[in-house]
Amino acid sequence: MSAPDWIVRGQLNEPPCMLFGLDEAGALVGAITVNFGREMRSVRQLVERRAKLAREVLLDPGRTMREIAKEVV
């Protein structure tokens, strides 16, 4: 699965950061974490569910991916 749209949480030149790949419909189809390994398990769950989340949610550094994954049914 390719992701035509990528957004970044944090700064690429100042890890930790995360990149989220979204498909044309806005579903999460891929992710990359840089020095953020503890978040990867929750991100994988969201990718498996092809979760559609608002960009603001994905970009909010005040929320962990674990918190976000719990909210997605």
DSSP file (Angstrom, degrees, kcal/mol; ACC not computed):
  #  RESIDUE AA STRUCTURE BP1 BP2  ACC     N-H-->O    O-->H-N    N-H-->O    O-->H-N    TCO  KAPPA ALPHA  PHI   PSI    X-CA   Y-CA   Z-CA
    1    1 A M              0   0    0      0, 0.0     2,-0.3     0, 0.0    28,-0.0   0.000 360.0 360.0 360.0 128.0    0.0    0.0    0.0
    2    2 A S        -     0   0    0     28,-0.0    28,-0.0     2,-0.0    19,-0.0  -0.692 360.0-141.9 -99.6 157.4    1.4    3.4   -0.9
    3    3 A A        -     0   0    0     -2,-0.3    20,-0.2     1,-0.1    19,-0.0  -0.950  11.0-171.7-121.6 111.3    0.6    6.6    0.8
    4    4 A P  S    S+     0   0    0      0, 0.0     2,-0.4     0, 0.0    19,-0.2   0.664  76.5  52.1 -75.2 -14.4    0.2    9.7   -1.4
    5    5 A D  E     -A   22   0A   0     17,-1.7    17,-3.5     2,-0.0     2,-0.4  -0.983  64.6-177.1-128.7 124.8    0.0   12.0    1.6
    6    6 A W  E     -A   21   0A   0     -2,-0.4     2,-0.3    15,-0.2    15,-0.2  -0.971   1.7-173.3-121.6 134.3    2.5   12.1    4.5
    7    7 A I  E     -A   20   0A   0     13,-2.2    13,-2.8    -2,-0.4     2,-0.5  -0.924  14.7-138.3-124.4 154.4    2.3   14.3    7.6
    8    8 A V  E     -A   19   0A   0     -2,-0.3     2,-0.7    11,-0.2    11,-0.2  -0.933   4.4-156.4-119.3 129.2    4.9   14.8   10.3
    9    9 A R  E    S-A   18   0A   0      9,-3.3     9,-2.1    -2,-0.5     2,-0.2  -0.920  77.0  -5.0 -98.1 116.5    4.4   15.0   14.1
   10   10 A G  E    S-     0   0A   0     -2,-0.7     2,-0.5    49,-0.2     7,-0.2  -0.637 107.3 -50.4  97.7-160.9    7.4   16.9   15.4
   11   11 A Q  E >   -A   14   0A   0      3,-0.6     3,-1.8     5,-0.4    -2,-0.1  -0.967  34.5-144.0-119.4 128.7   10.4   18.0   13.5
   12   12 A L  T 3  S+     0   0    0     -2,-0.5    -1,-0.1     1,-0.3     5,-0.1   0.844 104.7  49.2 -59.1 -33.6   12.3   15.6   11.2
   13   13 A N  T 3  S+     0   0    0      1,-0.2    -1,-0.3    -3,-0.1     4,-0.0   0.428 112.7  50.0 -88.4   3.0   15.6   17.3   12.1
   14   14 A E  E <  S-A   11   0A   0     -3,-1.8    -3,-0.6     2,-0.1    -1,-0.2  -0.556  96.3-131.3-138.3  71.9   14.8   17.1   15.9
   15   15 A P  E    S+     0   0A   0      0, 0.0     2,-0.1     0, 0.0    20,-0.1  -0.211  77.7  77.5 -58.2 154.1   13.8   13.5   16.8
   16   16 A P  E    S+     0   0A   0      0, 0.0    -5,-0.4     0, 0.0     2,-0.3   0.380  72.8 134.5 -80.8 152.9   11.7   12.1   18.3
   17   17 A C  E     - B   0  34A   0     17,-1.7    17,-2.9    -7,-0.2     2,-0.4  -0.971  39.6-141.9-156.3 166.6    9.1   12.4   15.5
   18   18 A M  E     -AB   9  33A   0     -9,-2.1    -9,-3.3    -2,-0.3     2,-0.4  -0.989   4.5-153.1-135.7 145.5    6.5   10.4   13.6
   19   19 A L  E     -AB   8  32A   0     13,-2.9    13,-2.3    -2,-0.4     2,-0.5  -0.964  11.1-158.9-116.9 136.4    5.4   10.3   10.0
   20   20 A F  E     -AB   7  31A   0    -13,-2.8   -13,-2.2    -2,-0.4     2,-0.5  -0.965   5.0-150.0-119.6 128.1    2.0    9.2    9.1
   21   21 A G  E     -AB   6  30A   0      9,-3.2     8,-3.0    -2,-0.5     9,-1.2  -0.851  15.9-169.7 -98.7 126.8    1.0    8.0    5.6
   22   22 A L  E     -AB   5  28A   0    -17,-3.5   -17,-1.7    -2,-0.5     6,-0.2  -0.901  13.1-136.8-116.3 143.1   -2.6    8.7    4.5
   23   23 A D    >   -     0   0    0      4,-2.3     3,-1.8    -2,-0.4   -20,-0.1  -0.208  44.5 -82.9 -84.6-175.0   -4.4    7.3    1.4
   24   24 A E  T 3  S+     0   0    0      1,-0.3    -1,-0.1     2,-0.1   -21,-0.0   0.777 131.2  51.1 -61.4 -27.9   -6.6    9.3   -0.8
   25   25 A A  T 3  S-     0   0    0      2,-0.1    -1,-0.3     0, 0.0    -3,-0.0   0.451 121.2-105.5 -89.4  -1.3   -9.6    8.9    1.5
   26   26 A G  S <  S+     0   0    0     -3,-1.8    27,-0.6     1,-0.3     2,-0.3   0.567  70.8 145.9  89.1   9.6   -7.6   10.0    4.6
   27   27 A A  B     -C   52   0B   0     25,-0.2    -4,-2.3     1,-0.1     2,-0.6  -0.590  56.8-111.5 -81.5 142.3   -7.1    6.6    6.1
   28   28 A L  E     +B   22   0A   0     23,-3.0    -6,-0.2    -2,-0.3    22,-0.2  -0.616  47.4 159.9 -73.7 116.6   -3.9    5.8    7.9
   29   29 A V  E     +     0   0A   0     -8,-3.0     2,-0.3    -2,-0.6    -7,-0.2   0.422  59.4  10.3-120.4  -2.8   -2.0    3.3    5.8
   30   30 A G  E     -B   21   0A   0     -9,-1.2    -9,-3.2     2,-0.0     2,-0.3  -0.978  55.2-171.5-169.1 159.9    1.6    3.6    7.1
   31   31 A A  E     -B   20   0A   0     -2,-0.3     2,-0.4   -11,-0.2   -11,-0.2  -0.989   8.1-161.0-158.0 151.7    3.8    5.2    9.7
   32   32 A I  E     -B   19   0A   0    -13,-2.3   -13,-2.9    -2,-0.3     2,-0.4  -0.999  10.7-160.3-133.5 132.5    7.4    5.7   10.6
   33   33 A T  E     -B   18   0A   0     -2,-0.4     2,-0.5   -15,-0.2   -15,-0.2  -0.930   2.9-160.1-113.3 141.7    8.7    6.5   14.0
   34   34 A V  E    S-B   17   0A   0    -17,-2.9   -17,-1.7    -2,-0.4    -2,-0.0  -0.964  82.5 -20.9-121.0 112.1   12.1    8.1   14.7
   35   35 A N  S    S+     0   0    0     -2,-0.5    -1,-0.1   -19,-0.2     3,-0.1   0.853 116.2 101.4  56.0  37.6   13.2    7.5   18.3
   36   36 A F    >   +     0   0    0    -19,-0.1     3,-2.0   -20,-0.1     4,-0.5  -0.172  32.7 143.8-139.8  38.6    9.6    6.9   19.3
   37   37 A G  G >>  +     0   0    0      1,-0.3     3,-1.3     2,-0.2     4,-0.5   0.790  64.1  66.1 -55.7 -33.6    9.5    3.2   19.5
   38   38 A R  G 34 S+     0   0    0      1,-0.3     4,-0.3     2,-0.1    -1,-0.3   0.716 101.7  51.0 -64.8 -18.0    7.1    3.1   22.4
   39   39 A E  G <> S+     0   0    0     -3,-2.0     4,-2.0     1,-0.1    -1,-0.3   0.616  87.7  84.1 -90.2 -14.2    4.4    4.5   20.1
   40   40 A M  H <> S+     0   0    0     -3,-1.3     4,-2.8    -4,-0.5     5,-0.2   0.848  82.6  57.3 -65.5 -36.8    4.8    2.1   17.3
   41   41 A R  H  X S+     0   0    0     -4,-0.5     4,-1.7     1,-0.2    -1,-0.2   0.938 111.2  42.9 -59.7 -46.6    2.6   -0.7   18.7
   42   42 A S  H  > S+     0   0    0     -4,-0.3     4,-1.9     1,-0.2    -1,-0.2   0.883 112.6  53.2 -67.0 -38.3   -0.4    1.6   18.9
   43   43 A V  H  X S+     0   0    0     -4,-2.0     4,-2.4     1,-0.2    -2,-0.2   0.909 105.9  54.1 -63.0 -41.4    0.3    3.1   15.5
   44   44 A R  H  X S+     0   0    0     -4,-2.8     4,-2.8     1,-0.2    -1,-0.2   0.906 106.3  52.4 -58.4 -42.1    0.4   -0.4   14.0
   45   45 A Q  H  X S+     0   0    0     -4,-1.7     4,-1.6     1,-0.2    -1,-0.2   0.911 109.9  48.3 -60.9 -42.1   -3.1   -1.0   15.4
   46   46 A L  H  <>S+     0   0    0     -4,-1.9     5,-2.3     2,-0.2     4,-0.4   0.888 111.6  49.4 -66.1 -38.6   -4.4    2.2   13.8
   47   47 A V  H ><5S+     0   0    0     -4,-2.4     3,-1.2     1,-0.2    -2,-0.2   0.921 108.4  53.3 -65.6 -43.9   -2.8    1.3   10.5
   48   48 A E  H 3<5S+     0   0    0     -4,-2.8    -1,-0.2     1,-0.3    -2,-0.2   0.855 112.5  45.0 -59.3 -34.6   -4.3   -2.2   10.6
   49   49 A R  T 3<5S-     0   0    0     -4,-1.6    -1,-0.3    -5,-0.2    -2,-0.2   0.516 105.4-131.6 -84.5  -6.6   -7.8   -0.6   11.2
   50   50 A R  T < 5 -     0   0    0     -3,-1.2    -3,-0.2    -4,-0.4   -21,-0.1   0.936  36.3-158.5  50.3  49.0   -7.1    1.9    8.4
   51   51 A A      < -     0   0    0     -5,-2.3   -23,-3.0   -23,-0.2     2,-0.7  -0.246  14.5-143.7 -61.4 140.4   -8.2    4.6   10.9
   52   52 A K  B     +C   27   0B   0    -25,-0.2     2,-0.4    -3,-0.1   -25,-0.2  -0.928  31.5 169.8-107.1 109.0   -9.5    7.9    9.6
   53   53 A L        -     0   0    0     -2,-0.7     2,-0.1   -27,-0.6     5,-0.0  -0.906  39.4-102.5-121.9 146.8   -8.3   10.5   12.1
   54   54 A A    >>  -     0   0    0     -2,-0.4     4,-1.8     1,-0.1     3,-0.8  -0.393  31.4-122.3 -62.6 142.9   -8.3   14.3   11.8
   55   55 A R  H 3> S+     0   0    0      1,-0.3     4,-2.4     2,-0.2     5,-0.2   0.870 112.9  60.8 -54.4 -38.0   -4.9   15.7   11.0
   56   56 A E  H 3> S+     0   0    0      1,-0.2     4,-0.8     2,-0.2    -1,-0.3   0.866 103.6  50.1 -59.5 -36.2   -5.1   17.8   14.2
   57   57 A V  H X4 S+     0   0    0     -3,-0.8     3,-0.7     1,-0.2    -1,-0.2   0.940 112.1  46.1 -67.5 -47.6   -5.4   14.5   16.2
   58   58 A L  H 3< S+     0   0    0     -4,-1.8    -2,-0.2     1,-0.2    -1,-0.2   0.842 116.0  46.3 -64.0 -32.9   -2.4   13.0   14.5
   59   59 A L  H 3< S+     0   0    0     -4,-2.4    -1,-0.2    -5,-0.2   -49,-0.2   0.542  82.2 110.8 -89.1  -7.2   -0.3   16.1   14.9
   60   60 A D    X<  -     0   0    0     -4,-0.8     3,-1.4    -3,-0.7   -51,-0.1  -0.574  47.6-168.1 -75.2 107.6   -1.2   16.8   18.6
   61   61 A P  T 3  S+     0   0    0      0, 0.0    -1,-0.2     0, 0.0    -4,-0.0   0.625  81.4  70.1 -71.1 -11.0    2.0   16.2   20.6
   62   62 A G  T 3  S+     0   0    0      2,-0.1     2,-0.4    -3,-0.0    -2,-0.1   0.531  92.4  66.1 -82.5  -5.9    0.0   16.3   23.8
   63   63 A R  S <  S-     0   0    0     -3,-1.4     2,-0.1    -6,-0.2    -1,-0.0  -0.953  77.1-135.4-119.9 135.2   -1.7   13.0   23.1
   64   64 A T     >  -     0   0    0     -2,-0.4     4,-1.9     1,-0.1     5,-0.1  -0.482  22.3-120.8 -81.1 157.8    0.0    9.6   22.9
   65   65 A M  H  > S+     0   0    0      1,-0.2     4,-2.9     2,-0.2     5,-0.2   0.806 114.5  61.0 -67.1 -28.6   -0.8    7.2   20.1
   66   66 A R  H  > S+     0   0    0      2,-0.2     4,-1.8     1,-0.2    -1,-0.2   0.925 104.5  47.6 -63.0 -44.1   -2.0    4.8   22.8
   67   67 A E  H  > S+     0   0    0      1,-0.2     4,-1.0     2,-0.2    -2,-0.2   0.923 114.1  47.3 -60.9 -44.1   -4.6    7.2   23.9
   68   68 A I  H >X S+     0   0    0     -4,-1.9     4,-0.9     1,-0.2     3,-0.6   0.914 109.3  52.8 -65.2 -43.7   -5.7    7.8   20.3
   69   69 A A  H >< S+     0   0    0     -4,-2.9     3,-0.5     1,-0.2    -1,-0.2   0.851 104.2  57.1 -62.2 -34.9   -5.8    4.1   19.5
   70   70 A K  H 3< S+     0   0    0     -4,-1.8    -1,-0.2     1,-0.2    -2,-0.2   0.812 105.0  52.3 -65.4 -29.1   -8.1    3.4   22.5
   71   71 A E  H << S+     0   0    0     -4,-1.0     2,-0.6    -3,-0.6    -1,-0.2   0.710  93.1  83.8 -80.2 -20.3  -10.6    5.9   21.1
   72   72 A V    <<        0   0    0     -4,-0.9   -21,-0.0    -3,-0.5   -19,-0.0  -0.743 360.0 360.0 -89.5 121.6  -10.8    4.3   17.7
   73   73 A V              0   0    0     -2,-0.6    -1,-0.1   -24,-0.0    -4,-0.0   0.433 360.0 360.0 -94.9 360.0  -13.2    1.4   17.6
